[in-house]
């Protein structure tokens, strides 16, 4: 049977979440947040390593020799958003807000740590990873490079989701988050007087044609059953109304749920941009910047996560992924190295509007903290059984 959470532990992690929420910090600037995490770990008697790639923290709860190590990950950074929730514990740091639930994720992992410490039957070691800079897609890769997965055999994490109520866990098999790559396209033409267009090469006309042509990638090049997104979000060109611009700059993003679709789409962006530019006698210099890969739960790991979720929320609390999530999540970098699973925790309020993540009114039903912590405790136990069986 999964371990219940006492009112005392729940109260502590709620207070902890609210303290983090009141003082959010941006990616790579999470120094005070890190100090609060270390202080909580000290109270629990868990030794930790501070300053891992900036504000990152790694803490080990020892297990029996030879039983293996299972990791639990929380992201700790916030977003450059001015909070408008009206909460008593709303952000006190102007222009910064925990608008994606990372304060909740950190409290969930801390709650799991409390349950694990009280588990006299546990044999496996547990590594707690508190990761900076998820919002910019850089923290996980940096943490992996710093060796935080050394000796770790499985890793688990999750994300709050307002689309589901508290008491729901989504242990989806397959892609649960898309890749998130970016591109820049410099379109080089030839400047001229606006009254004499034949003397120049209009970069704005060429760039506009590229924007339109890029939309055919998803519409006409890709299998419609395999999701992908190509978005041009920024278009800069020109200095005056009577001058043909000599250059234009497009910037955008590419999202895909499948690694091969990701590769094909990025190649198409480059091919189409260069080809269309030539059609208009211009040149396109394409810069593809790889970001986070898709987060993909294997069948085996999704099954393990589903079993843990069932023990905590029952069959009725297990739901499928409602829609493909085209947002990025750098937990993918961990899953590229070792087995694991990433789930979504229902955090929506019942009977009231739930603002979307990355909005100024985003909030979570704090009941999710207990559900998430109990799930992570349970998944560690099941991972332990798997590791000892395979030993």
BAKE-467550 format. One record per atom (N, C-alpha, C): atom name; x, y, z. Coordinates in pm, whole numbers, plus 50000, padded with zeros to 5 digits. Layout:
CA|X|Y|Z
...
This chain:
N|50084|49880|50000
CA|50000|50000|50000
C|50088|50126|50000
N|50050|50227|49922
CA|50130|50350|49921
C|50123|50422|50054
N|50230|50487|50089
CA|50235|50558|50216
C|50148|50683|50211
N|50069|50704|50315
CA|49989|50825|50325
C|50079|50941|50368
N|50031|51061|50349
CA|50105|51179|50392
C|50036|51239|50514
N|50113|51260|50618
CA|50056|51316|50741
C|50021|51462|50720
N|49926|51513|50798
CA|49892|51656|50789
C|50013|51745|50817
N|50104|51697|50903
CA|50222|51778|50938
C|50314|51795|50817
N|50339|51685|50745
CA|50424|51694|50626
C|50357|51780|50520
N|50227|51758|50499
CA|50156|51836|50399
C|50162|51985|50431
N|50145|52020|50556
CA|50151|52160|50596
C|50289|52219|50567
N|50393|52138|50593
CA|50529|52187|50570
C|50555|52213|50421
N|50511|52122|50335
CA|50543|52141|50193
C|50454|52250|50132
N|50334|52270|50184
CA|50252|52382|50139
C|50320|52514|50176
N|50365|52524|50300
CA|50435|52646|50343
C|50560|52669|50260
N|50630|52560|50230
CA|50753|52568|50150
C|50721|52618|50010
N|50616|52561|49950
CA|50576|52604|49815
C|50541|52753|49816
N|50471|52797|49915
CA|50429|52938|49921
C|50548|53031|49941
N|50646|52987|50018
CA|50767|53067|50036
C|50841|53082|49904
N|50853|52972|49830
CA|50918|52978|49698
C|50838|53066|49603
N|50705|53056|49610
CA|50620|53133|49520
C|50633|53283|49547
N|50652|53318|49672
CA|50662|53461|49708
C|50791|53525|49659
N|50894|53443|49640
CA|51025|53497|49603
C|51082|53422|49482
N|51016|53432|49367
CA|51062|53360|49248
C|51187|53422|49189
N|51263|53340|49117
CA|51385|53389|49053
C|51397|53331|48913
N|51453|53411|48822
CA|51465|53371|48683
C|51574|53267|48662
N|51573|53206|48546
CA|51671|53104|48509
C|51813|53155|48527
N|51895|53071|48587
CA|52036|53097|48617
C|52056|53203|48725
N|51945|53243|48791
CA|51955|53343|48898
C|51885|53293|49025
N|51880|53163|49045
CA|51798|53104|49152
C|51872|53091|49285
N|51956|53189|49319
CA|52042|53177|49437
C|51962|53166|49567
N|51865|53255|49589
CA|51786|53252|49712
C|51697|53128|49717
N|51644|53089|49602
CA|51565|52966|49596
C|51651|52848|49639
N|51774|52843|49590
CA|51866|52736|49626
C|51893|52734|49776
N|51909|52852|49834
CA|51933|52860|49979
C|51815|52804|50057
N|51693|52832|50013
CA|51574|52780|50081
C|51566|52628|50070
N|51603|52573|49955
CA|51603|52428|49937
C|51706|52363|50029
N|51825|52421|50033
CA|51930|52367|50118
C|51889|52370|50265
N|51825|52477|50307
CA|51780|52489|50446
C|51679|52379|50481
N|51587|52350|50390
CA|51488|52244|50413
C|51558|52108|50421
N|51652|52084|50329
CA|51725|51957|50331
C|51804|51942|50461
N|51862|52052|50508
CA|51936|52048|50635
C|51844|52007|50750
N|51722|52060|50751
CA|51627|52025|50856
C|51591|51877|50851
N|51593|51821|50731
CA|51564|51678|50717
C|51686|51590|50743
N|51802|51653|50755
CA|51924|51577|50777
C|51979|51513|50651
N|51945|51570|50535
CA|51993|51516|50407
C|52110|51601|50359
N|52223|51537|50341
CA|52341|51607|50292
C|52323|51639|50144
N|52378|51751|50101
CA|52361|51789|49962
C|52486|51858|49908
N|52492|51861|49776
CA|52599|51932|49706
C|52538|52056|49644
N|52588|52172|49682
CA|52535|52299|49633
C|52618|52349|49515
N|52561|52447|49444
CA|52636|52514|49337
C|52666|52427|49218
N|52580|52330|49191
CA|52599|52246|49072
C|52545|52324|48952
N|52631|52359|48860
CA|52598|52447|48746
C|52510|52565|48791
N|52565|52646|48876
CA|52492|52762|48926
C|52419|52730|49053
N|52286|52739|49050
CA|52206|52719|49171
C|52158|52576|49187
N|52203|52486|49102
CA|52160|52347|49112
C|52204|52279|49239
N|52124|52183|49283
CA|52152|52109|49407
C|52131|51961|49380
N|52219|51880|49434
CA|52205|51735|49429
C|52214|51682|49572
N|52116|51604|49613
CA|52112|51550|49749
C|52085|51401|49742
N|52162|51323|49816
CA|52146|51178|49816
C|52089|51128|49947
N|51984|51045|49936
CA|51933|50970|50051
C|51990|50829|50037
N|52082|50790|50124
CA|52154|50663|50105
C|52061|50542|50111
N|52099|50439|50037
CA|52032|50310|50042
C|52133|50202|50072
N|52092|50078|50055
CA|52183|49966|50076
C|52283|49957|49961
N|52402|49915|49992
CA|52504|49897|49890
C|52458|49793|49788
N|52470|49829|49661
CA|52434|49737|49555
C|52287|49740|49515
N|52206|49819|49584
CA|52062|49822|49552
C|52031|49919|49439
N|52126|50004|49402
CA|52105|50099|49295
C|52058|50235|49344
N|52051|50331|49252
CA|52008|50467|49283
C|51899|50507|49185
N|51793|50566|49239
CA|51683|50621|49160
C|51680|50772|49183
N|51665|50850|49076
CA|51665|50996|49088
C|51525|51053|49074
N|51501|51161|49149
CA|51379|51241|49137
C|51421|51383|49104
N|51356|51443|49005
CA|51398|51576|48960
C|51290|51681|48979
N|51332|51799|49025
CA|51245|51917|49031
C|51316|52032|48961
N|51240|52113|48887
CA|51295|52237|48830
C|51258|52352|48922
N|51343|52454|48929
CA|51328|52553|49036
C|51316|52697|48987
N|51322|52723|48858
CA|51324|52861|48809
C|51183|52913|48779
N|51174|53044|48764
CA|51046|53111|48739
C|51052|53186|48606
N|50948|53265|48578
CA|50933|53332|48449
C|50927|53484|48463
N|50963|53557|48357
CA|50956|53705|48361
C|50814|53754|48336
N|50726|53733|48434
CA|50584|53768|48425
C|50544|53841|48553
N|50464|53945|48540
CA|50412|54016|48657
C|50286|53947|48706
N|50287|53900|48830
CA|50178|53819|48883
C|50052|53901|48908
N|49936|53840|48874
CA|49806|53903|48894
C|49707|53805|48958
N|49755|53718|49046
CA|49666|53618|49107
C|49589|53673|49226
N|49644|53773|49294
CA|49583|53824|49415
C|49604|53735|49537
N|49692|53636|49525
CA|49719|53546|49637
C|49788|53621|49751
N|49765|53573|49873
CA|49831|53632|49988
C|49983|53616|49979
N|50025|53510|49910
CA|50168|53482|49898
C|50217|53508|49755
N|50154|53603|49687
CA|50194|53638|49550
C|50338|53688|49547
N|50396|53687|49429
CA|50536|53725|49412
C|50565|53864|49468
N|50673|53868|49542
CA|50723|53996|49593
C|50840|54047|49509
N|50879|53971|49409
CA|50986|54011|49318
C|50923|54065|49190
N|50930|54193|49171
CA|50861|54260|49061
C|50899|54201|48926
N|50795|54168|48847
CA|50817|54120|48712
C|50860|53975|48702
N|50859|53902|48814
CA|50899|53760|48813
C|50790|53679|48883
N|50757|53563|48828
CA|50647|53484|48883
C|50669|53335|48858
N|50629|53254|48954
CA|50622|53109|48933
C|50492|53079|48859
N|50495|53102|48729
CA|50376|53088|48646
C|50373|52955|48572
N|50459|52862|48612
CA|50460|52731|48547
C|50458|52617|48649
N|50453|52651|48776
CA|50439|52548|48879
C|50567|52487|48930
N|50682|52549|48899
CA|50807|52491|48947
C|50820|52497|49099
N|50754|52594|49160
CA|50749|52596|49306
C|50678|52471|49358
N|50571|52431|49288
CA|50501|52309|49324
C|50584|52184|49302
N|50657|52180|49190
CA|50742|52064|49162
C|50848|52046|49270
N|50905|52157|49313
CA|51008|52150|49417
C|50949|52102|49549
N|50831|52150|49583
CA|50765|52105|49706
C|50725|51959|49697
N|50685|51912|49579
CA|50648|51771|49560
C|50768|51681|49586
N|50882|51715|49528
CA|51002|51634|49550
C|51044|51638|49696
N|51029|51753|49762
CA|51065|51761|49903
C|50969|51676|49987
N|50841|51675|49951
CA|50747|51588|50020
C|50781|51442|50001
N|50821|51406|49879
CA|50863|51268|49853
C|50985|51233|49939
N|51076|51328|49955
CA|51193|51304|50039
C|51152|51273|50183
N|51055|51346|50234
CA|51007|51320|50371
C|50947|51180|50380
N|50869|51139|50282
CA|50810|51005|50285
C|50917|50897|50273
N|51017|50922|50191
CA|51124|50823|50173
C|51207|50806|50300
N|51230|50915|50371
CA|51307|50906|50495
C|51233|50824|50600
N|51101|50827|50593
CA|51020|50754|50692
C|50995|50609|50651
N|51044|50571|50534
CA|51018|50436|50480
C|51128|50340|50525
N|51099|50263|50625
CA|51199|50171|50680
C|51227|50052|50588
N|51140|50030|50491
CA|51159|49916|50399
C|51241|49951|50276
N|51271|50076|50257
CA|51342|50118|50137
C|51486|50066|50138
N|51529|50015|50024
CA|51666|49967|50010
C|51746|50048|49909
N|51677|50099|49808
CA|51745|50172|49701
C|51785|50311|49749
N|51896|50361|49696
CA|51934|50499|49722
C|51853|50593|49634
N|51830|50715|49683
CA|51750|50813|49607
C|51830|50942|49593
N|51840|50989|49469
CA|51909|51115|49442
C|51804|51222|49408
N|51807|51330|49483
CA|51717|51442|49459
C|51791|51546|49376
N|51736|51579|49260
CA|51798|51675|49169
C|51710|51799|49162
N|51763|51911|49209
CA|51693|52039|49202
C|51762|52122|49094
N|51697|52134|48982
CA|51760|52183|48860
C|51724|52326|48826
N|51822|52410|48795
CA|51793|52545|48749
C|51761|52547|48599
N|51712|52662|48554
CA|51709|52697|48410
C|51634|52601|48320
N|51521|52548|48367
CA|51439|52468|48276
C|51368|52555|48175
N|51326|52674|48217
CA|51246|52760|48129
C|51323|52805|48005
N|51454|52805|48011
CA|51533|52840|47893
C|51590|52715|47826
N|51549|52597|47874
CA|51588|52472|47812
C|51734|52434|47824
N|51801|52489|47926
CA|51946|52469|47937
C|51989|52392|48061
N|51906|52393|48166
CA|51950|52341|48295
C|51976|52192|48297
N|51886|52112|48240
CA|51901|51967|48246
C|52028|51922|48174
N|52051|51977|48056
CA|52170|51939|47979
C|52297|51972|48058
N|52296|52088|48123
CA|52411|52127|48203
C|52428|52035|48324
N|52319|51998|48387
CA|52326|51907|48502
C|52378|51770|48461
N|52332|51721|48347
CA|52383|51593|48297
C|52533|51603|48273
N|52576|51714|48212
CA|52718|51735|48187
C|52800|51742|48314
N|52736|51784|48423
CA|52806|51793|48552
C|52810|51660|48626
N|52749|51556|48568
CA|52759|51423|48626
C|52652|51386|48726
N|52539|51456|48726
CA|52438|51428|48829
C|52373|51291|48811
N|52388|51231|48693
CA|52331|51097|48670
C|52432|50985|48694
N|52551|51018|48736
CA|52651|50915|48761
C|52601|50817|48866
N|52594|50690|48831
CA|52548|50587|48924
C|52398|50573|48931
N|52323|50661|48864
CA|52176|50658|48867
C|52125|50563|48759
N|52027|50481|48792
CA|51975|50383|48697
C|51838|50418|48641
N|51760|50500|48711
CA|51631|50546|48663
C|51605|50686|48717
N|51522|50762|48644
CA|51488|50898|48689
C|51340|50924|48663
N|51278|50998|48755
CA|51134|51026|48745
C|51107|51172|48779
N|51003|51224|48717
CA|50962|51361|48742
C|50821|51382|48691
N|50772|51504|48703
CA|50637|51534|48658
C|50614|51683|48650
N|50497|51718|48596
CA|50460|51858|48578
C|50314|51877|48616
N|50284|51982|48691
CA|50145|52012|48723
C|50071|52050|48595
N|49941|52019|48591
CA|49862|52043|48470
C|49721|52085|48508
N|49685|52208|48475
CA|49555|52264|48514
C|49440|52202|48434
N|49469|52124|48329
CA|49363|52062|48250
C|49298|51944|48320
N|49359|51898|48429
CA|49307|51785|48506
C|49291|51828|48651
N|49189|51775|48721
CA|49173|51808|48863
C|49273|51732|48950
N|49287|51777|49073
CA|49370|51704|49170
C|49315|51563|49187
N|49406|51466|49193
CA|49364|51326|49202
C|49378|51253|49070
N|49427|51323|48968
CA|49453|51263|48837
C|49603|51264|48811
N|49653|51153|48757
CA|49791|51144|48709
C|49786|51092|48567
N|49870|51147|48479
CA|49873|51109|48338
C|50007|51040|48309
N|50011|50907|48315
CA|50134|50833|48287
C|50139|50788|48139
N|50149|50884|48051
CA|50133|50861|47907
C|50250|50781|47849
N|50219|50688|47762
CA|50322|50615|47686
C|50347|50689|47556
N|50472|50713|47524
CA|50507|50788|47403
C|50546|50930|47436
N|50531|51019|47337
CA|50574|51158|47354
C|50478|51234|47443
N|50531|51295|47548
CA|50449|51374|47640
C|50481|51523|47627
N|50595|51557|47568
CA|50631|51694|47533
C|50705|51694|47401
N|50694|51802|47327
CA|50758|51813|47196
C|50902|51862|47209
N|50977|51841|47102
CA|51106|51908|47092
C|51082|52057|47077
N|51182|52137|47108
CA|51168|52283|47099
C|51299|52341|47046
N|51303|52360|46916
CA|51421|52415|46849
C|51388|52553|46794
N|51491|52633|46766
CA|51469|52767|46713
C|51552|52787|46586
N|51512|52885|46508
CA|51588|52917|46388
C|51591|53067|46365
N|51696|53110|46298
CA|51706|53247|46252
C|51736|53245|46103
N|51669|53328|46027
CA|51691|53334|45882
C|51722|53479|45845
N|51845|53502|45803
CA|51883|53634|45752
C|51863|53633|45601
N|51775|53719|45554
CA|51748|53730|45411
C|51824|53851|45359
N|51918|53826|45268
CA|52006|53932|45218
C|51965|53968|45076
N|51927|54095|45056
CA|51893|54144|44923
C|51987|54255|44882
N|51930|54359|44822
CA|52010|54474|44779
C|51926|54598|44797
N|51976|54692|44871
CA|51901|54813|44898
C|51890|54904|44777
N|51781|54982|44774
CA|51760|55077|44664
C|51653|55176|44704
N|51632|55274|44620
CA|51524|55370|44642
C|51391|55300|44615
N|51291|55327|44699
CA|51162|55262|44684
C|51097|55292|44549
N|51132|55406|44489
CA|51074|55443|44359
C|51142|55372|44242
N|51254|55305|44269
CA|51326|55235|44163
C|51356|55091|44205
N|51252|55010|44223
CA|51271|54874|44275
C|51357|54785|44186
N|51363|54816|44057
CA|51441|54732|43965
C|51591|54743|43993
N|51631|54843|44069
CA|51772|54860|44101
C|51813|54784|44228
N|51717|54726|44296
CA|51748|54654|44420
C|51693|54513|44419
N|51711|54446|44531
CA|51652|54313|44556
C|51580|54324|44690
N|51449|54319|44688
CA|51368|54350|44807
C|51369|54234|44906
N|51442|54251|45015
CA|51451|54145|45116
C|51318|54123|45187
N|51235|54227|45197
CA|51106|54212|45265
C|51012|54125|45183
N|51009|54144|45054
CA|50926|54060|44968
C|50973|53915|44975
N|51104|53893|44969
CA|51158|53758|44976
C|51128|53694|45111
N|51147|53770|45218
CA|51124|53716|45351
C|50976|53684|45373
N|50888|53769|45319
CA|50744|53744|45331
C|50707|53614|45262
N|50765|53591|45145
CA|50739|53466|45073
C|50789|53346|45152
N|50901|53363|45220
CA|50955|53253|45302
C|50860|53221|45416
N|50806|53324|45482
CA|50711|53301|45592
C|50593|53217|45543
N|50538|53253|45430
CA|50424|53178|45377
C|50464|53037|45337
N|50579|53023|45275
CA|50622|52891|45228
C|50651|52795|45343
N|50699|52849|45453
CA|50730|52761|45567
C|50606|52693|45622
N|50489|52756|45603
CA|50366|52697|45655
C|50326|52571|45578
N|50383|52552|45459
CA|50351|52432|45382
C|50421|52308|45437
N|50518|52326|45526
CA|50588|52209|45582
C|50490|52120|45656
N|50415|52180|45749
CA|50316|52100|45823
C|50196|52066|45737
N|50157|52159|45648
CA|50034|52139|45571
C|50051|52041|45456
N|50171|52035|45394
CA|50186|51955|45273
C|50305|51860|45271
N|50400|51876|45360
CA|50516|51787|45358
C|50508|51676|45462
N|50432|51701|45568
CA|50433|51607|45679
C|50310|51520|45687
N|50327|51401|45743
CA|50215|51313|45773
C|50125|51385|45873
N|49998|51409|45840
CA|49911|51483|45933
C|49888|51412|46065
N|49919|51283|46071
CA|49903|51210|46197
C|50023|51230|46290
N|50127|51296|46240
CA|50248|51320|46319
C|50265|51469|46337
N|50237|51515|46458
CA|50230|51659|46482
C|50364|51728|46468
N|50358|51847|46411
CA|50474|51936|46405
C|50422|52078|46395
N|50503|52173|46440
CA|50467|52315|46434
C|50587|52392|46383
N|50563|52481|46287
CA|50666|52575|46242
C|50608|52715|46258
N|50665|52794|46344
CA|50614|52928|46371
C|50723|53032|46351
N|50694|53133|46272
CA|50780|53252|46263
C|50722|53354|46359
N|50796|53383|46463
CA|50745|53472|46566
C|50801|53612|46563
N|50902|53633|46479
CA|50967|53764|46475
C|51010|53796|46333
N|50981|53919|46286
CA|51015|53963|46150
C|51063|54107|46162
N|51190|54130|46133
CA|51247|54264|46145
C|51312|54303|46013
N|51275|54420|45961
CA|51334|54467|45835
C|51300|54613|45814
N|51384|54680|45741
CA|51355|54815|45695
C|51387|54924|45794
N|51416|55041|45736
CA|51449|55158|45818
C|51367|55281|45780
N|51307|55282|45661
CA|51230|55399|45616
C|51127|55356|45514
N|51022|55438|45497
CA|50913|55400|45406
C|50949|55416|45259
N|51059|55481|45228
CA|51097|55501|45089
C|51229|55433|45053
N|51262|55330|45130
CA|51386|55256|45107
C|51355|55107|45095
N|51406|55043|44992
CA|51397|54898|44979
C|51502|54837|45073
N|51456|54758|45166
CA|51545|54704|45269
C|51645|54605|45211
N|51768|54621|45249
CA|51872|54531|45197
C|51876|54398|45271
N|51816|54392|45390
CA|51816|54265|45464
C|51694|54257|45555
N|51660|54136|45588
CA|51548|54111|45681
C|51587|53994|45770
N|51533|53991|45890
CA|51564|53884|45984
C|51435|53820|46033
N|51425|53689|46014
CA|51313|53611|46064
C|51363|53522|46177
N|51283|53507|46281
CA|51315|53414|46389
C|51192|53333|46424
N|51211|53208|46455
CA|51096|53124|46484
C|51133|52998|46559
N|51034|52910|46572
CA|51053|52786|46646
C|50993|52668|46571
N|51050|52551|46594
CA|51001|52426|46537
C|50974|52330|46651
N|50855|52268|46649
CA|50818|52171|46752
C|50780|52039|46683
N|50817|51927|46745
CA|50781|51795|46692
C|50779|51694|46805
N|50694|51592|46791
CA|50682|51488|46893
C|50766|51365|46863
N|50820|51358|46742
CA|50896|51242|46698
C|51035|51287|46654
N|51141|51217|46696
CA|51277|51260|46660
C|51300|51268|46509
N|51245|51175|46432
CA|51265|51178|46287
C|51188|51294|46224
N|51068|51318|46273
CA|50990|51433|46225
C|51063|51563|46258
N|51123|51566|46374
CA|51202|51684|46413
C|51314|51709|46313
N|51390|51603|46280
CA|51501|51617|46186
C|51452|51662|46049
N|51347|51597|45999
CA|51294|51630|45867
C|51246|51776|45861
N|51179|51820|45966
CA|51123|51955|45966
C|51232|52061|45966
N|51335|52039|46045
CA|51446|52135|46048
C|51516|52141|45912
N|51532|52026|45846
CA|51591|52025|45713
C|51503|52100|45614
N|51371|52086|45628
CA|51279|52155|45538
C|51285|52306|45555
N|51298|52353|45679
CA|51309|52496|45703
C|51428|52553|45626
N|51540|52486|45634
CA|51661|52534|45565
C|51643|52529|45413
N|51592|52417|45363
CA|51577|52400|45217
C|51480|52502|45159
N|51365|52519|45223
CA|51263|52611|45172
C|51311|52755|45179
N|51371|52793|45289
CA|51418|52932|45304
C|51521|52966|45198
N|51616|52877|45178
CA|51720|52903|45078
C|51663|52904|44937
N|51572|52809|44909
CA|51515|52802|44775
C|51426|52919|44741
N|51340|52958|44832
CA|51251|53072|44807
C|51332|53200|44792
N|51434|53217|44873
CA|51517|53337|44862
C|51580|53347|44723
N|51628|53235|44672
CA|51688|53237|44538
C|51586|53276|44432
N|51462|53232|44450
CA|51356|53267|44356
C|51340|53418|44344
N|51364|53489|44452
CA|51349|53635|44454
C|51484|53707|44440
N|51585|53633|44393
CA|51721|53686|44371
C|51789|53729|44500
N|51743|53677|44612
CA|51804|53707|44741
C|51879|53585|44792
N|51940|53602|44907
CA|52013|53491|44972
C|51960|53474|45113
N|51943|53348|45156
CA|51899|53319|45293
C|52010|53249|45369
N|52051|53307|45479
CA|52148|53244|45569
C|52069|53189|45688
N|52062|53056|45696
CA|51976|52991|45793
C|52058|52938|45910
N|52019|52975|46029
CA|52086|52931|46152
C|51987|52847|46233
N|52011|52716|46240
CA|51927|52625|46318
C|51989|52606|46455
N|51912|52631|46561
CA|51964|52618|46697
C|51886|52508|46769
N|51952|52395|46791
CA|51885|52283|46856
C|51857|52315|47002
N|51734|52284|47044
CA|51695|52306|47183
C|51674|52173|47253
N|51557|52154|47311
CA|51529|52032|47385
C|51468|51926|47294
N|51507|51800|47310
CA|51444|51691|47236
C|51303|51667|47288
N|51224|51584|47220
CA|51093|51548|47275
C|51109|51461|47399
N|51015|51473|47492
CA|51012|51385|47610
C|50928|51264|47573
N|50992|51147|47574
CA|50924|51025|47530
C|50933|50919|47639
N|50817|50876|47688
CA|50811|50766|47784
C|50803|50634|47709
N|50897|50545|47735
CA|50892|50413|47673
C|50775|50334|47731
N|50739|50228|47660
CA|50629|50142|47708
C|50660|50086|47846
N|50783|50041|47867
CA|50819|49979|47995
C|50812|50080|48109
N|50867|50199|48086
CA|50868|50300|48192
C|50729|50360|48215
N|50652|50374|48108
CA|50515|50424|48125
C|50432|50324|48204
N|50458|50195|48183
CA|50386|50092|48258
C|50421|50099|48406
N|50548|50121|48436
CA|50589|50133|48575
C|50524|50256|48640
N|50525|50369|48566
CA|50462|50491|48617
C|50312|50471|48638
N|50249|50398|48546
CA|50104|50374|48557
C|50073|50290|48681
N|50157|50192|48709
CA|50136|50109|48827
C|50148|50191|48955
N|50247|50281|48958
CA|50264|50368|49075
C|50146|50463|49089
N|50101|50518|48977
CA|49987|50609|48981
C|49861|50539|49028
N|49840|50416|48979
CA|49721|50340|49018
C|49717|50318|49169
N|49833|50293|49228
CA|49839|50269|49372
C|49801|50394|49451
N|49823|50511|49393
CA|49798|50636|49464
C|49659|50691|49435
N|49617|50691|49309
CA|49491|50757|49272
C|49384|50659|49221
N|49419|50531|49209
CA|49322|50433|49162
C|49303|50439|49012
N|49229|50344|48958
CA|49206|50339|48814
C|49136|50463|48763
N|49042|50517|48842
CA|48967|50634|48798
C|49053|50759|48790
N|49166|50759|48861
CA|49253|50876|48860
C|49358|50873|48751
N|49364|50765|48674
CA|49459|50756|48563
C|49388|50800|48436
N|49439|50903|48372
CA|49378|50957|48251
C|49479|50961|48137
N|49430|50952|48014
CA|49518|50967|47899
C|49556|51113|47878
N|49660|51136|47803
CA|49699|51273|47768
C|49590|51330|47677
N|49531|51442|47720
CA|49415|51497|47649
C|49450|51540|47507
N|49560|51610|47492
CA|49606|51657|47361
C|49758|51651|47358
N|49812|51643|47238
CA|49957|51646|47224
C|50010|51778|47280
N|50109|51769|47365
CA|50166|51889|47426
C|50286|51933|47344
N|50272|52045|47273
CA|50379|52091|47185
C|50477|52182|47258
N|50461|52197|47388
CA|50558|52272|47467
C|50683|52189|47494
N|50795|52256|47513
CA|50921|52187|47540
C|50940|52160|47689
N|51026|52065|47720
CA|51057|52027|47859
C|51194|51959|47858
N|51290|52019|47930
CA|51426|51968|47917
C|51453|51842|47998
N|51350|51785|48064
CA|51364|51652|48124
C|51408|51551|48018
N|51384|51584|47892
CA|51422|51495|47781
C|51570|51461|47784
N|51654|51554|47829
CA|51798|51527|47829
C|51834|51415|47927
N|51760|51402|48036
CA|51784|51291|48128
C|51743|51158|48064
N|51627|51159|47996
CA|51576|51036|47937
C|51661|50990|47818
N|51740|51080|47762
CA|51833|51038|47657
C|51946|50953|47714
N|51970|50965|47845
CA|52083|50896|47908
C|52042|50770|47983
N|51929|50774|48055
CA|51887|50660|48137
C|51735|50643|48128
N|51684|50525|48164
CA|51539|50506|48163
C|51471|50591|48270
N|51344|50621|48245
CA|51266|50697|48341
C|51132|50731|48283
N|51057|50812|48354
CA|50924|50851|48308
C|50891|50990|48359
N|50813|51061|48278
CA|50767|51196|48311
C|50615|51194|48302
N|50548|51236|48409
CA|50402|51234|48412
C|50347|51374|48433
N|50217|51386|48420
CA|50150|51512|48450
C|50057|51489|48569
N|50063|51584|48663
CA|49981|51578|48783
C|49863|51675|48768
N|49741|51626|48785
CA|49627|51717|48784
C|49637|51818|48896
N|49627|51946|48860
CA|49639|52053|48961
C|49531|52158|48947
N|49429|52129|48863
CA|49325|52228|48839
C|49222|52233|48950
N|49171|52352|48975
CA|49061|52369|49070
C|48931|52321|49006
N|48844|52262|49085
CA|48712|52220|49038
C|48613|52333|49061
N|48536|52364|48959
CA|48431|52464|48975
C|48473|52608|48957
N|48595|52629|48906
CA|48639|52765|48878
C|48735|52763|48761
N|48754|52878|48701
CA|48843|52888|48586
C|48987|52866|48628
N|49059|52791|48546
CA|49200|52766|48572
C|49282|52834|48463
N|49359|52934|48503
CA|49440|53009|48406
C|49551|52921|48352
N|49589|52940|48226
CA|49695|52858|48167
C|49832|52888|48226
N|49920|52790|48215
CA|50059|52811|48254
C|50118|52924|48170
N|50218|52989|48224
CA|50285|53103|48161
C|50191|53223|48147
N|50090|53229|48231
CA|50004|53346|48235
C|50013|53409|48373
N|49973|53536|48381
CA|49990|53611|48506
C|49895|53568|48616
N|49795|53485|48584
CA|49697|53442|48684
C|49705|53291|48712
N|49812|53228|48668
CA|49827|53084|48689
C|49840|53050|48837
N|49772|52946|48879
CA|49782|52897|49016
C|49752|52747|49015
N|49782|52679|49124
CA|49756|52536|49136
C|49674|52509|49261
N|49591|52405|49256
CA|49527|52351|49376
C|49635|52275|49452
N|49666|52321|49573
CA|49781|52266|49645
C|49761|52122|49689
N|49642|52066|49672
CA|49626|51923|49696
C|49715|51839|49608
N|49759|51895|49495
CA|49848|51821|49404
C|49982|51790|49470
N|50021|51868|49569
CA|50151|51846|49632
C|50156|51709|49700
N|50050|51673|49769
CA|50047|51543|49836
C|50038|51430|49735
N|49956|51448|49630
CA|49942|51344|49528
C|50075|51319|49458
N|50142|51427|49418
CA|50270|51413|49350
C|50377|51349|49436
N|50383|51390|49562
CA|50484|51334|49653
C|50460|51185|49677
N|50334|51148|49697
CA|50301|51006|49720
C|50330|50923|49595
N|50304|50981|49477
CA|50335|50909|49352
C|50486|50885|49341
N|50568|50987|49366
CA|50713|50970|49355
C|50764|50869|49456
N|50709|50871|49577
CA|50748|50772|49675
C|50715|50631|49625
N|50597|50616|49569
CA|50554|50485|49519
C|50637|50440|49399
N|50670|50532|49309
CA|50745|50493|49190
C|50887|50453|49226
N|50942|50514|49330
CA|51075|50471|49377
C|51069|50326|49425
N|50963|50291|49498
CA|50949|50154|49546
C|50938|50054|49432
N|50863|50087|49329
CA|50848|49997|49215
C|50977|49988|49134
N|51047|50100|49121
CA|51176|50098|49053
C|51276|50011|49130
N|51270|50020|49262
CA|51356|49936|49345
C|51330|49788|49318
N|51204|49748|49313
CA|51171|49609|49284
C|51228|49567|49150
N|51219|49653|49051
CA|51271|49622|48917
C|51422|49607|48920
N|51490|49697|48990
CA|51635|49692|48995
C|51686|49569|49069
N|51621|49537|49181
CA|51666|49421|49258
C|51636|49291|49184
N|51527|49289|49111
CA|51492|49170|49032
C|51594|49147|48921
N|51640|49257|48861
CA|51732|49247|48749
C|51877|49230|48793
N|51903|49249|48922
CA|52041|49243|48971
C|52099|49102|48961
